Structures are given as C-alpha cells and as structure tokens.
Amino acid sequence: MTLEELVACDNAAQRMQMVTAAVEELLVAAQRQDRLTVGVYESAKLMNVDPDSVVLCLLAIDEEEEDDIALQIHFTLIQSFCCDNDINIVRVSGMQRLAQLLGEPAETQGTTEARDLHCLLVTNPHTDAWKSHGLVEVASYCEESRGNNQWVPYISLQER
C-alpha cells in the first residue's frame, strides 16, 4: 500500500467516525425537540402527509435481519419515495446502539411493546430553520456519497 493510499484510508476512517458521531448527535437532538418520527408505518404516514418537512431518513437493520423480505420491500419503497422527494437517506446498522441512543428500555416488560426502530425520519417544519451541526454534517456526507455514485450511504453505530 502506498503512502497516499494509507492517508486516504485514514481520512476515510476519520470521516466515518465524524459522520457516525453526527448521526448520534442528530438523533438525540431531534428526539429531544420532537423532530423524530420512529417506525416504518409512522414514517410512511408522515411522508404521505408532509414529505417536505422530512430532511433525513435513516433505515436501520442488523445482519440477522437482512433476509427479512418484507422489511427489504418496505426499505425499497421508502428509498424510492425519498429519492423522488430529495430526502437524504442513510442505511444504519447497530440496532442496540440506536435503541440506547433513543432511550429504549433494554427489555420490554409485559404490556410494553418495543418501538419499530427500522425507519427514523428527522423533520424540519417549514416554519423554522432548525440547523444542527449533526444535520449539516450528515447532509454533507450524503451529498458526497451521491457524488461517488453511492446513493444510499451506510454507517455502523458501535455499541458503547
């Protein structure tokens, strides 16, 4: 490996760490400010009613769920809708870390059903211009990825 290749790999790893941290920061801030829609069904309803308010779509899945055909069909439809409406999309793995970030209980008790964390939408109502550092960073990463013909970039959330 040449020096240039080593530097490029190191820069890519640093960039990925920055984007992962930005996604985590963004999710926490969005939930705190009630700008986060959680769940495939809930997300589809929102995109049908007000697609212009959606600024980011996160599609989350772990390896053991990759063979879930129904989930893959949902993802394909959501991705298509997001592309048609200029909504940034990111695929995410690390469902446990995602649940941890969103304050989901480790185990659901009896009547409490776990939320569907497979699709998350970050919204920005038309009435204000909410800009978080995390949102700017993730949007920049999505734009870079599209420039490299990677239409749906992928990041991995690491457990802590």
PECORCOR-V726820 format. One line per field, one symbol per residue. phi: phi as a letter, one per 30 degrees, with the letter a starting at -180 (. if undefined). psi: psi as a letter, one per 30 degrees, with the letter a starting at -180 (. if undefined). burial: I if it has 16 or more other C-alpha atoms within 10 Angstrom, else O. A space follows every 50 residues. Layout:
BEGIN
phi=???
psi=???
burial=???
END
This chain:
BEGIN
phi=.dddddddddddddddddddddddddddddddchcbccjddddddddddb ddddcabcccacedcedddddddeddddedddddchcdbbdbcjdddddd ddiddebdchddcdddcdbbcccbeddbcdbceddddddddddedddcic dbdbbcdcdb
psi=kleeeeeeeeeeeeeeeeeeeeeeeeeeeeeeghgkkkkeeeeeeefeei fffkfkkkjkklefffgjeeeeeeeeeeeeeeefghkkkkkklheeeeee eggkkekkkcfkkkljgfkkkkljkfflikjleeeeeeeeeeeeeefggj fjlklkkkk.
burial=OOOOOOOOOOOOOOOIOIIIIIIIIIIIIIIOOOIIIIIIOOIIOIIOOO IIIIIIIIIIIOOOOOOOOOOOOIIOOIIOIIOOOOIIIIIIIIIIIIIO OIOOOOOOOOOOOOOOIIIIIIIIOOOOOOOOOIIOIIIOIIIOOOOOOO IIIIIIIOOO
END
